[in-house]
Amino acid sequence: MIQLNQVSLRRGGRVLFQKASMQIHPGWKVGLTGVNGAGKSSLFAALLGSLTPDEGTLSRPQGWTVAHMAQEVKALDLPAIDFVLSGDEEYWNIQQQLEQPEQMDNDRLAHLHGRFDEIHGYTAPAKAAQLMAGLGFMEHQNNLPVSSFSGGWRMRLNLARTLMSRSELLLLDEPTNHLDLDAILWLEDWLKAYSGTLVLISHDRDFLDAITDHILHIENGELTLYTGNYSTFETTRSERLAQHQQAYEKQQETRAHLQKYIDRFKAKATKARQAQSRIKQLERMQLLAPAHVDTPFTFSFREPTKMSSPLLTLEQVSIGYANKVIASKINLQITPTSRIGLLGMNGAGKSTLIKSLVGELALLSGARKASELLNIGYFAQHQMDALDDNASPMLQLARIADPKISEATLRSFLGSFGFSGERMDTPCESFSGGERARLALALIVWQRPNVLILDEPTNHLDLDMRHALTMALQDYEGAVVLVSHERQLIASVCDDLLLVHAGQCTEFEGDLQDYANWLRQARADMIKQGSTESSNPSPVAEKTSPSKIDKEAQRKLAAQRREQTRPLRKNIEKCEAKIEKIQPRLSEIENLLADTALYEASRKDDLLQLMNEQNDLKAALAEAEEHMLELMMELEELESSFE
């Protein structure tokens, strides 16, 4: 097991955490969380052995193989599949030696062949190819040099190489950053089946929920281990903070009472002994820090200045590059109430469709009709790259703002996106990916678009900012077209799902769980189709296969069932979104009501207003939960009727 005994870590003179003691048992899947700069990467370095704790000891079994995903991949000439295979160091070393048999005697050669068989070396290339396919690589890309791939695809190769290792301990730092939804769902399945110990840093709460059974949280210089997934951690932590806050307030009252006694009587001879006793009591009292919760980002999309319907229309459109058609016969109309999530496997054409919608990519055929009032807010990764590195956030915002707007207003606006006074005036060249993403998003929000087209907007954003974006999009009054691997974001924001697949763009009849099942089936069909084609190339035999007919019938039946249950699922998702919107405000009100100053006579109106709002929200929450329960029971009955 991994054991921490009174461990303290410092970086640059700053204490990250101190006196941490705990055990992580073999097979545990641990999510490592905390705000940026809390010490997550430093703890990773300590687990790897590249950083020694300033105090205490950190130990793990000496025989363990540790796999760790590096943050950069060099532009190697090595074929991609060989790069992935090199992740299994023992396999790679034996393979290199077996390629030069003349340099070994027969005994050594026999030993290597025996060990190669023991570690399943003969099936390793097939395993590497499966890892690459799961992460979105096409078969013809396996033998391309690493240097031919872009930075994001090199990170996928690096992830595949890490997973190739036969490790006892796997350390993954933001593995989903460069993945789309289908690759994330595949990675979820892989990590669930992983038999070793996993320590994972991620800002994707759905990903953490699906995989982890423990959460290791760094906060206020403390390292705390929670049992359960991320949702369980959030509930447990909020309860713990509430209890801590109550204890702090009670202690502050006691300290104030003691101090008042000391101040009143320490100068009086008759009371000097009692005063000294109170002073010692006060000194012995352990000072509790107030419960600290980082202020989450809060912002809202400004109301669009003008609106019309429809805002944007595609009619019989074909999209692609240089006469290479990726999808055709696309008919799509975007109105002010459109909330569209784009789904599809990697390379199916989601980003191509996005670029065609915004007018960045010329259509191969068909018509794009835009309203005169159309004002698109487009977020994509290259928008982050287009920021002026020599200009500060304040300067870039001032360039697009009305000169009449006060500097205080601009600073307040940037503050809602997490920029402090110092960072507002700092040139962007030194900004992290998260800061650049927040600034790009802030500049879009300021321009009051009536159509938001967002291509993976949550990359580089932490959990607080992702939550703020979700809440803001729910209240946004314009149209939304979204591509995201963040399932909670899609479910909370989008009313309609479109599937880009096999050269078509059609409405997806189902919810995100149905899409996950569809992806798994689609991958299985692709693998089976590939093996069938290689063993039996006859297209006639393929068409008349009974199993093919059976599967087609099953798919049609599944589609019919999804269509029947779709209204219920959508209503359930709406209830969930409503509940998620109410709960943070209720928690906020409860914290406000815990303030003793609120109960003073002068604040009676404030108290009554908060209590009335609390009662209204509790009633709305109960109604939403009851309605959702009824819908879930109705859905369960409907699904059971299909059996």
Buried (B, 14 or more C-beta within 10 A) or exposed (E): EBBBBEBBBBBEEEEBBBBBEBEBEBEBBBBBBBEEEBBBBBBBBBBEEEBEBEEBEBEBEEEEBBBBBEEEBEEBEBBBBBBBBBBBEBBBEBBEBBEEEEEBEEEEBEEBBEEBEEBEBEEBBEBBBBBBBBBBBEEEBBEBBBEEBEEEBBBBBBBBBBBBBBBBBBBBBBBBBBBBBBBBBBBBEBBEEBEBBBBBBBBBBBBBBBBBBBBBBBBEBEBBBBEBBBEBBBEBBBEEBBEBBEEBBEBBEEBEEBEEBBEEBBEEEEBEEBBEEBBEBBEEEEEBEEBEBEEBBEBEBBEBEEBEEBBBBBEEBBBBEEEEEBBBBBEBEBBBEBBBBBBBBBBBBBBBBBBBBBBEBEBBEBEBEBBEEBBBBBBBBEBBEEBEEEBBBBBBBBEEBEEEEEEEEBBEBBBBBBBEEEBBEBEBEEBEBBBBBBBBBBBBBBBBBBBBBBBBBBBBBBBBBBBBBBBBBBEBEBBBBBBBBBBBBBBBBBEEBBBBBEBBBEEBBBBBEBBBBBBBBBBEBEEEEEEBEEEEEEEEEEEEEEEBEEBEEEEEEBBEBBEBBBEBBBBBBBBBBBBBBBEEEBBEBEBBBEEEEBEEEEBEEBBEEBEEBBEEBEEBBEEBBEBBEEBBEBBEEEEEEEE
